[in-house]
Amino acid sequence: MYFTRSGRAHSLNETPPLAEKITEEPVVNKTTGQSTVTCVYQANIAGYWRNVTFLWCKNLMNHSFNVTVDSIEGDFNYTCKIELKPWHFWSKKGYKSFEVDGNQVEVYWDLRSAKFAGGPEPCAEYYVALVSDEEVVLLLGDYKKKAYKRTKSRPALVDAVLVYKKENVFAKRSFSTRAKFNERKEQEIVVESSTSGPRDPEMWISIDGIVLIHVKNLQWKFRGNQTVLVNKYPVQVFWDVHDWLFSSPGIGHGLFIFKPGAPAESESDRESTSQGGCDDSDCSSSGYYSTWSNVAASEFCLFLHAWKIE
């Protein structure tokens, strides 16, 4: 279960819709342990709001990223794939162009000095720029000046918005990712677990090195939600680690959702639903889904799929 934006296009005067729930499962390669990061943005291209998806993939043999732009109708899309093979240094800087509903879109990238924090997505010293009508409609990375100089394009009048980030991580007991919950900086998120041995299963969720959630008796509390404060800013955390405990090794994954902002339900409701696990019917009627109907200042959401390996 995860959420995505509507495929319908919107004019400059319209507000993009809230994320809506869909039931697709993440596509991962369990045999090769391919780590993936999917980032979906709303960007204004040729006068319309469109979904722009960046998919970063990395395994032992290959490293690549795809850029996908939705059509106006939303029933098909345009994809540009870039291979970042480790033995081809020249491929880490390049340029490609493709058409979207008759409009030329250009992709510029420079990942020659890019820094990585263990995953397929770079974290520093790089840029990836999406250009349309001589505007940089979407810009990733911290080498912004270099990107504008190379593309010879102006900044977009309307900034692109990150809607959600979904990451597949493979590890034995510690899963880490990064996300920005406000305008300050990215936070490091680490999920650690102890699900084997004589002691009862436990789980810890920390942000920037501070343990904010500690779940004991995980075999009874494998599903739950809790609101924590990150730099005095509320972040809702949902988890479902049923497959860690009750499925064969390598079959299932743990799901973690991080949603900025306060929950929509009352304080008493939130306290009652954050005490521990719940069955499927309880979760569907609690804050597990209700928060998505709340119009918040930030619509960003992080989905972490944690795959345990032996």
URQUIPE-V468881 format. One record per residue. N is the residue number from 1. RES is the residue in one letter. OMEGA is omega as a letter, one per 40 degrees, with the letter a starting at -180 (NA if undefined). Layout:
N/RES/OMEGA + N/RES/OMEGA
//
This chain:
1/M/i + 2/Y/a + 3/F/i + 4/T/i + 5/R/i + 6/S/i + 7/G/a + 8/R/i + 9/A/a + 10/H/i + 11/S/a + 12/L/a + 13/N/a + 14/E/i + 15/T/i + 16/P/a + 17/P/i + 18/L/i + 19/A/i + 20/E/a + 21/K/i + 22/I/a + 23/T/i + 24/E/i + 25/E/i + 26/P/i + 27/V/a + 28/V/i + 29/N/a + 30/K/a + 31/T/a + 32/T/a + 33/G/a + 34/Q/i + 35/S/i + 36/T/i + 37/V/i + 38/T/i + 39/C/a + 40/V/a + 41/Y/i + 42/Q/a + 43/A/i + 44/N/a + 45/I/i + 46/A/i + 47/G/a + 48/Y/i + 49/W/a + 50/R/i + 51/N/i + 52/V/a + 53/T/i + 54/F/i + 55/L/i + 56/W/a + 57/C/i + 58/K/i + 59/N/a + 60/L/a + 61/M/a + 62/N/i + 63/H/a + 64/S/i + 65/F/i + 66/N/i + 67/V/a + 68/T/i + 69/V/a + 70/D/i + 71/S/i + 72/I/a + 73/E/i + 74/G/a + 75/D/i + 76/F/a + 77/N/a + 78/Y/a + 79/T/i + 80/C/a + 81/K/i + 82/I/i + 83/E/i + 84/L/a + 85/K/a + 86/P/a + 87/W/i + 88/H/a + 89/F/a + 90/W/a + 91/S/a + 92/K/i + 93/K/a + 94/G/a + 95/Y/i + 96/K/i + 97/S/i + 98/F/a + 99/E/i + 100/V/a + 101/D/i + 102/G/i + 103/N/a + 104/Q/i + 105/V/a + 106/E/i + 107/V/i + 108/Y/i + 109/W/i + 110/D/a + 111/L/a + 112/R/a + 113/S/a + 114/A/i + 115/K/a + 116/F/i + 117/A/i + 118/G/a + 119/G/a + 120/P/a + 121/E/i + 122/P/a + 123/C/a + 124/A/i + 125/E/i + 126/Y/i + 127/Y/i + 128/V/a + 129/A/i + 130/L/a + 131/V/i + 132/S/a + 133/D/i + 134/E/i + 135/E/i + 136/V/a + 137/V/i + 138/L/a + 139/L/i + 140/L/i + 141/G/a + 142/D/i + 143/Y/a + 144/K/a + 145/K/i + 146/K/a + 147/A/i + 148/Y/a + 149/K/a + 150/R/a + 151/T/a + 152/K/a + 153/S/a + 154/R/i + 155/P/a + 156/A/i + 157/L/i + 158/V/a + 159/D/i + 160/A/a + 161/V/i + 162/L/a + 163/V/i + 164/Y/i + 165/K/i + 166/K/a + 167/E/i + 168/N/a + 169/V/i + 170/F/i + 171/A/i + 172/K/a + 173/R/a + 174/S/a + 175/F/a + 176/S/i + 177/T/a + 178/R/i + 179/A/i + 180/K/a + 181/F/i + 182/N/a + 183/E/a + 184/R/a + 185/K/i + 186/E/i + 187/Q/i + 188/E/a + 189/I/i + 190/V/i + 191/V/i + 192/E/a + 193/S/i + 194/S/a + 195/T/i + 196/S/a + 197/G/a + 198/P/a + 199/R/i + 200/D/i + 201/P/i + 202/E/i + 203/M/i + 204/W/i + 205/I/a + 206/S/i + 207/I/a + 208/D/i + 209/G/a + 210/I/i + 211/V/a + 212/L/i + 213/I/i + 214/H/a + 215/V/i + 216/K/a + 217/N/a + 218/L/i + 219/Q/i + 220/W/a + 221/K/a + 222/F/i + 223/R/i + 224/G/i + 225/N/a + 226/Q/i + 227/T/i + 228/V/i + 229/L/i + 230/V/a + 231/N/i + 232/K/a + 233/Y/a + 234/P/i + 235/V/i + 236/Q/a + 237/V/i + 238/F/i + 239/W/i + 240/D/a + 241/V/i + 242/H/a + 243/D/i + 244/W/a + 245/L/a + 246/F/i + 247/S/i + 248/S/a + 249/P/i + 250/G/a + 251/I/a + 252/G/a + 253/H/i + 254/G/i + 255/L/i + 256/F/a + 257/I/i + 258/F/a + 259/K/i + 260/P/i + 261/G/a + 262/A/i + 263/P/a + 264/A/a + 265/E/a + 266/S/i + 267/E/a + 268/S/i + 269/D/a + 270/R/i + 271/E/a + 272/S/a + 273/T/a + 274/S/a + 275/Q/a + 276/G/a + 277/G/i + 278/C/i + 279/D/a + 280/D/a + 281/S/i + 282/D/a + 283/C/a + 284/S/a + 285/S/a + 286/S/i + 287/G/a + 288/Y/i + 289/Y/a + 290/S/a + 291/T/a + 292/W/i + 293/S/a + 294/N/i + 295/V/a + 296/A/i + 297/A/i + 298/S/i + 299/E/a + 300/F/i + 301/C/i + 302/L/i + 303/F/i + 304/L/i + 305/H/a + 306/A/a + 307/W/i + 308/K/i + 309/I/a + 310/E/NA
//
